[in-house]
Amino acid sequence: MKTQVKQAPTAEAPAPAPSDDALEVATRTGSAAVPTRWDFVEPLPGLPGRRSYDLQALDDLGVLFAIRSDPLDGPQIRLFLVSPHVFFPSYTPQIPADALGQTPADEVLFVVVRPADTEGEAPTANLLAPLVVDPATGRAAQVVLEGEHPLQAPVG
């Protein structure tokens, strides 16, 4: 009878494949698996009582997403998101260490996009207040950054 020995993962071991409840998000250094269920530390400004959202991919590239609020929290809200490094390569904000409570946030994976009001205008992204997500737990927060970051940066 053969005995199988499991080796402990090393630092060089590949990242585990995303589960069915995670989506791949394009990052500056490759991709990251992010849970599809998010629970915000605090409700988003202007959206009281809504803390839980579901993430949905809108493309196959890991760039365009939407989050939809839990229907049990009231009428559903949908916000559009993009992975910022694709449209804003020099965007590397410093995230406060306590943005997610005790969990440090390493990288901004999402910024909220406001669709254009009129045809011919570009949608805009809020680079001043990105969303940070703990890829292990789905804890999320919107963080208002220090410094000069535009509230409505044209996308595209």
C-alpha positions in Angstrom: 0.0 0.0 0.0 1.4 3.4 -1.0 1.3 6.3 1.4 0.8 9.7 -0.2 2.6 12.6 1.4 1.2 16.1 1.0 3.7 18.8 0.8 3.1 22.1 2.4 2.6 24.9 -0.1 5.7 27.0 -0.7 6.0 30.7 -1.5 6.5 29.7 -5.1 3.4 27.6 -5.4 0.8 28.9 -7.9 -2.2 30.7 -6.5 -5.3 28.4 -6.1 -7.8 28.5 -8.9 -10.8 30.7 -8.3 -13.8 28.9 -6.9 -17.3 29.2 -8.4 -17.9 32.1 -6.0 -14.9 34.2 -7.2 -14.1 36.1 -10.4 -10.8 36.9 -12.0 -9.9 40.6 -11.9 -7.2 42.2 -14.1 -4.5 43.8 -11.9 -1.3 45.7 -12.5 0.7 42.5 -12.0 -1.6 39.9 -13.6 -4.9 38.8 -12.1 -6.6 38.2 -8.8 -9.5 36.1 -7.7 -12.1 38.2 -5.9 -15.2 36.9 -4.2 -18.5 37.5 -5.9 -20.2 38.4 -2.5 -19.1 41.6 -0.9 -20.0 42.9 2.6 -19.1 46.6 3.1 -17.7 47.7 6.4 -19.9 50.8 6.1 -22.7 51.5 3.6 -21.6 53.4 0.5 -22.3 57.1 0.7 -25.8 57.9 -0.4 -26.9 54.2 -0.1 -27.9 53.8 3.5 -28.9 50.3 4.7 -27.1 48.5 1.8 -24.0 46.6 2.9 -24.2 43.4 0.8 -23.5 43.4 -2.9 -22.9 40.7 -5.6 -20.1 41.2 -8.1 -20.8 40.3 -11.8 -18.3 40.3 -14.6 -19.4 42.3 -17.7 -16.5 41.1 -19.9 -14.1 38.2 -20.3 -11.0 40.3 -19.7 -11.5 41.0 -15.9 -11.9 44.7 -16.5 -15.6 45.6 -16.5 -17.9 44.7 -13.6 -21.1 45.6 -11.8 -22.1 45.2 -8.2 -25.8 44.8 -7.4 -27.1 45.3 -3.9 -28.9 42.6 -2.0 -32.7 42.7 -2.8 -33.4 42.1 0.9 -31.9 45.5 1.7 -34.5 47.4 -0.4 -34.8 48.3 -4.1 -31.7 47.0 -5.9 -28.9 49.4 -6.8 -26.4 48.6 -9.5 -23.0 50.3 -9.8 -20.5 49.9 -12.7 -16.9 49.2 -11.9 -13.6 49.0 -13.8 -10.1 47.8 -12.9 -8.4 51.2 -12.8 -4.9 50.3 -14.0 -6.2 49.5 -17.5 -7.5 53.0 -18.1 -5.2 54.9 -15.7 -1.8 53.2 -15.7 -0.2 55.7 -13.4 -2.9 55.4 -10.7 -1.2 53.9 -7.7 -2.9 55.4 -4.6 -1.8 54.8 -1.1 -4.5 52.9 0.7 -4.9 53.6 4.4 -3.8 50.6 6.5 -7.1 50.5 8.3 -9.3 50.8 5.2 -10.8 47.3 5.9 -10.5 47.3 9.6 -7.8 44.8 10.7 -7.3 43.5 7.1 -4.7 45.4 5.1 -5.6 46.3 1.5 -2.8 45.8 -0.9 -4.1 47.2 -4.1 -7.1 49.1 -5.5 -8.9 46.6 -7.7 -12.0 48.7 -8.5 -13.2 52.2 -9.1 -16.8 53.2 -9.6 -17.7 54.4 -13.1 -20.4 56.9 -13.9 -22.0 56.3 -17.3 -22.0 59.3 -19.7 -25.1 61.5 -19.5 -25.2 62.3 -23.2 -24.0 60.5 -26.3 -20.5 61.3 -27.3 -19.3 61.9 -23.7 -16.9 59.4 -22.1 -18.0 57.7 -18.9 -16.0 58.9 -15.9 -14.3 57.1 -13.0 -14.1 58.1 -9.4 -10.4 57.9 -8.6 -10.8 59.9 -5.4 -12.8 57.2 -3.7 -11.9 53.7 -4.9 -13.4 50.4 -3.6 -11.0 48.1 -1.8 -11.9 44.4 -1.3 -10.3 41.7 0.8 -9.9 38.9 -1.7 -10.0 36.3 1.0 -13.2 37.3 2.7 -15.1 39.8 0.5 -15.0 42.5 3.1 -15.1 45.8 1.2 -14.9 49.5 1.8 -15.0 52.7 -0.2 -11.9 54.8 0.7 -11.6 58.6 0.3 -7.9 59.1 -0.6 -5.6 61.9 0.4 -4.0 64.0 -2.3 -5.0 65.0 -5.8 -7.2 62.4 -7.4 -10.0 63.3 -9.8 -13.6 62.6 -8.8 -14.6 62.3 -12.5 -11.7 61.1 -14.7 -12.7 60.4 -18.3 -12.5 56.7 -19.1 -11.4 55.7 -22.6 
